[in-house]
Amino acid sequence: MENTVIIGCGNLLRGDDGVGPILIRRLWELGVPAGVVLVDGGTAGMDVAFKMRGAARVIIIDAARSGSEPGTLYQVPGAELATLPPPSGMNLHAFRWDHSLAFARWLLKDDYPQDITVYLIEGADFSPGAALSPSVATSMERLAQHLLAQEPRIKN
């Protein structure tokens, strides 16, 4: 059983929506402690659920589009994750992090991780072919450093 799985979700072809997979690549560059598995979830949707199986801890990173200031970093409270509705009527073309968690809880049953944290970074530009916005890139780097240096449960 792996200790921690960090999953970056999003579409690399749509500007700030690619922040999750880009953060995973940044963590690969920086190096992670033993027991940490990095997963480029990209637009994998349901496949993300299988990457969580048996993990002691899961961290998911994705972009947000709430209308807040670009680069704003959110940590979704664990209580909200525990009350996600069961999967129903999902569209695979609009499969988000919360859908992945609801599907994983349904699919994995007892193998569903009990310790899950979701970080969302507010995007500015989701245009096809766009690069990360400067504010999103800055928040992504801060989060990468936080995950490696300040998150006590990620270290062995």
C-alpha positions in Angstrom: 0.0 0.0 0.0 1.4 3.4 -1.0 1.4 6.1 1.7 0.3 9.2 -0.3 -1.0 9.6 -3.8 -1.0 13.1 -5.3 -3.2 13.5 -8.4 -3.2 16.5 -10.7 -6.4 16.8 -12.7 -7.1 19.1 -15.7 -6.7 19.6 -19.4 -3.3 20.6 -20.5 -4.7 22.0 -23.7 -6.9 24.6 -22.0 -4.7 27.1 -20.3 -5.2 27.3 -16.5 -7.3 24.1 -16.6 -3.9 22.3 -16.9 -2.6 23.4 -13.5 -3.1 20.0 -11.9 -0.9 18.0 -14.4 1.6 20.9 -14.6 1.9 20.8 -10.8 2.6 17.1 -10.9 5.4 17.7 -13.4 6.8 20.4 -11.1 6.8 18.0 -8.2 8.6 15.3 -10.3 11.3 18.0 -11.0 11.6 18.9 -7.3 11.5 15.2 -6.1 9.2 13.7 -3.5 9.8 11.6 -0.4 9.6 7.8 -0.6 6.0 6.6 -0.3 4.6 9.4 -2.4 3.2 8.5 -5.8 2.5 11.3 -8.4 -0.3 10.8 -10.8 -0.9 12.9 -13.9 -4.7 12.5 -13.8 -5.1 14.9 -16.8 -8.5 14.3 -18.2 -8.6 10.6 -17.1 -11.9 11.0 -15.3 -12.9 7.6 -13.9 -9.4 6.2 -14.1 -8.4 8.6 -11.2 -10.6 6.4 -8.9 -8.4 3.3 -9.5 -5.2 5.3 -8.6 -6.7 6.0 -5.2 -7.2 2.3 -4.3 -5.6 1.4 -1.0 -3.8 4.7 -0.5 -3.5 6.0 3.1 -3.8 9.6 1.9 -4.9 11.2 -1.4 -4.3 14.8 -2.5 -6.1 16.1 -5.6 -5.2 19.3 -7.4 -7.4 20.9 -10.0 -8.4 24.3 -11.4 -11.5 26.2 -10.2 -13.8 28.5 -12.1 -15.8 30.3 -9.4 -15.3 33.9 -10.5 -12.9 34.7 -7.6 -9.5 36.3 -8.0 -7.3 34.3 -10.4 -4.6 32.4 -8.4 -6.8 32.1 -5.3 -6.0 28.8 -3.6 -8.8 26.8 -2.0 -8.6 23.8 0.3 -11.8 21.9 0.2 -12.9 20.9 3.8 -12.8 17.2 4.5 -16.4 17.3 5.7 -17.6 18.5 2.3 -15.8 15.5 0.7 -17.5 13.1 3.0 -20.9 14.3 1.8 -20.4 14.1 -1.9 -23.6 12.7 -3.6 -23.4 9.3 -5.2 -22.5 9.3 -8.9 -25.6 9.7 -11.2 -26.1 11.1 -14.6 -22.5 12.1 -15.0 -21.2 13.3 -18.4 -17.7 12.0 -19.2 -16.9 15.2 -21.0 -17.5 17.2 -17.9 -16.1 14.7 -15.3 -14.6 16.8 -12.5 -12.6 16.0 -9.3 -15.8 15.7 -7.2 -17.2 13.2 -9.7 -14.0 11.2 -9.5 -14.3 11.1 -5.7 -17.9 10.1 -5.7 -17.2 7.4 -8.3 -14.2 6.2 -6.3 -16.2 6.0 -3.1 -18.9 3.9 -4.9 -16.3 1.7 -6.7 -13.7 1.1 -4.0 -15.9 0.7 -1.0 -13.6 -0.4 1.9 -10.5 0.5 -0.2 -11.6 4.1 -0.5 -9.0 6.4 1.2 -10.2 8.0 4.5 -7.7 10.9 4.3 -8.4 13.1 1.2 -7.5 16.7 0.6 -8.5 18.7 -2.5 -6.7 21.9 -3.5 -8.3 24.1 -6.2 -6.6 27.0 -7.9 -8.8 29.7 -9.4 -8.0 30.0 -13.1 -8.2 33.1 -15.3 -7.8 31.8 -18.9 -9.2 28.5 -20.0 -8.7 29.2 -23.7 -7.4 26.4 -25.9 -3.6 26.7 -26.3 -3.2 29.3 -23.6 -0.3 29.0 -21.1 -0.8 29.2 -17.4 -1.7 32.7 -16.2 1.0 34.3 -14.1 -1.2 34.3 -11.0 -2.0 30.6 -11.4 1.6 29.7 -12.0 2.6 31.6 -8.8 -0.1 29.8 -6.7 0.9 26.5 -8.2 4.5 27.0 -7.2 3.4 28.0 -3.7 1.3 24.9 -3.4 4.1 22.6 -4.7 6.4 24.0 -2.0 3.7 23.6 0.6 3.1 20.0 -0.3 6.8 19.2 -0.1 7.8 21.3 2.9 4.8 22.2 5.1 2.4 19.3 4.8 3.6 17.1 7.7 1.6 14.0 6.6 3.3 13.9 3.2 6.7 13.2 4.7 7.8 9.7 5.9 
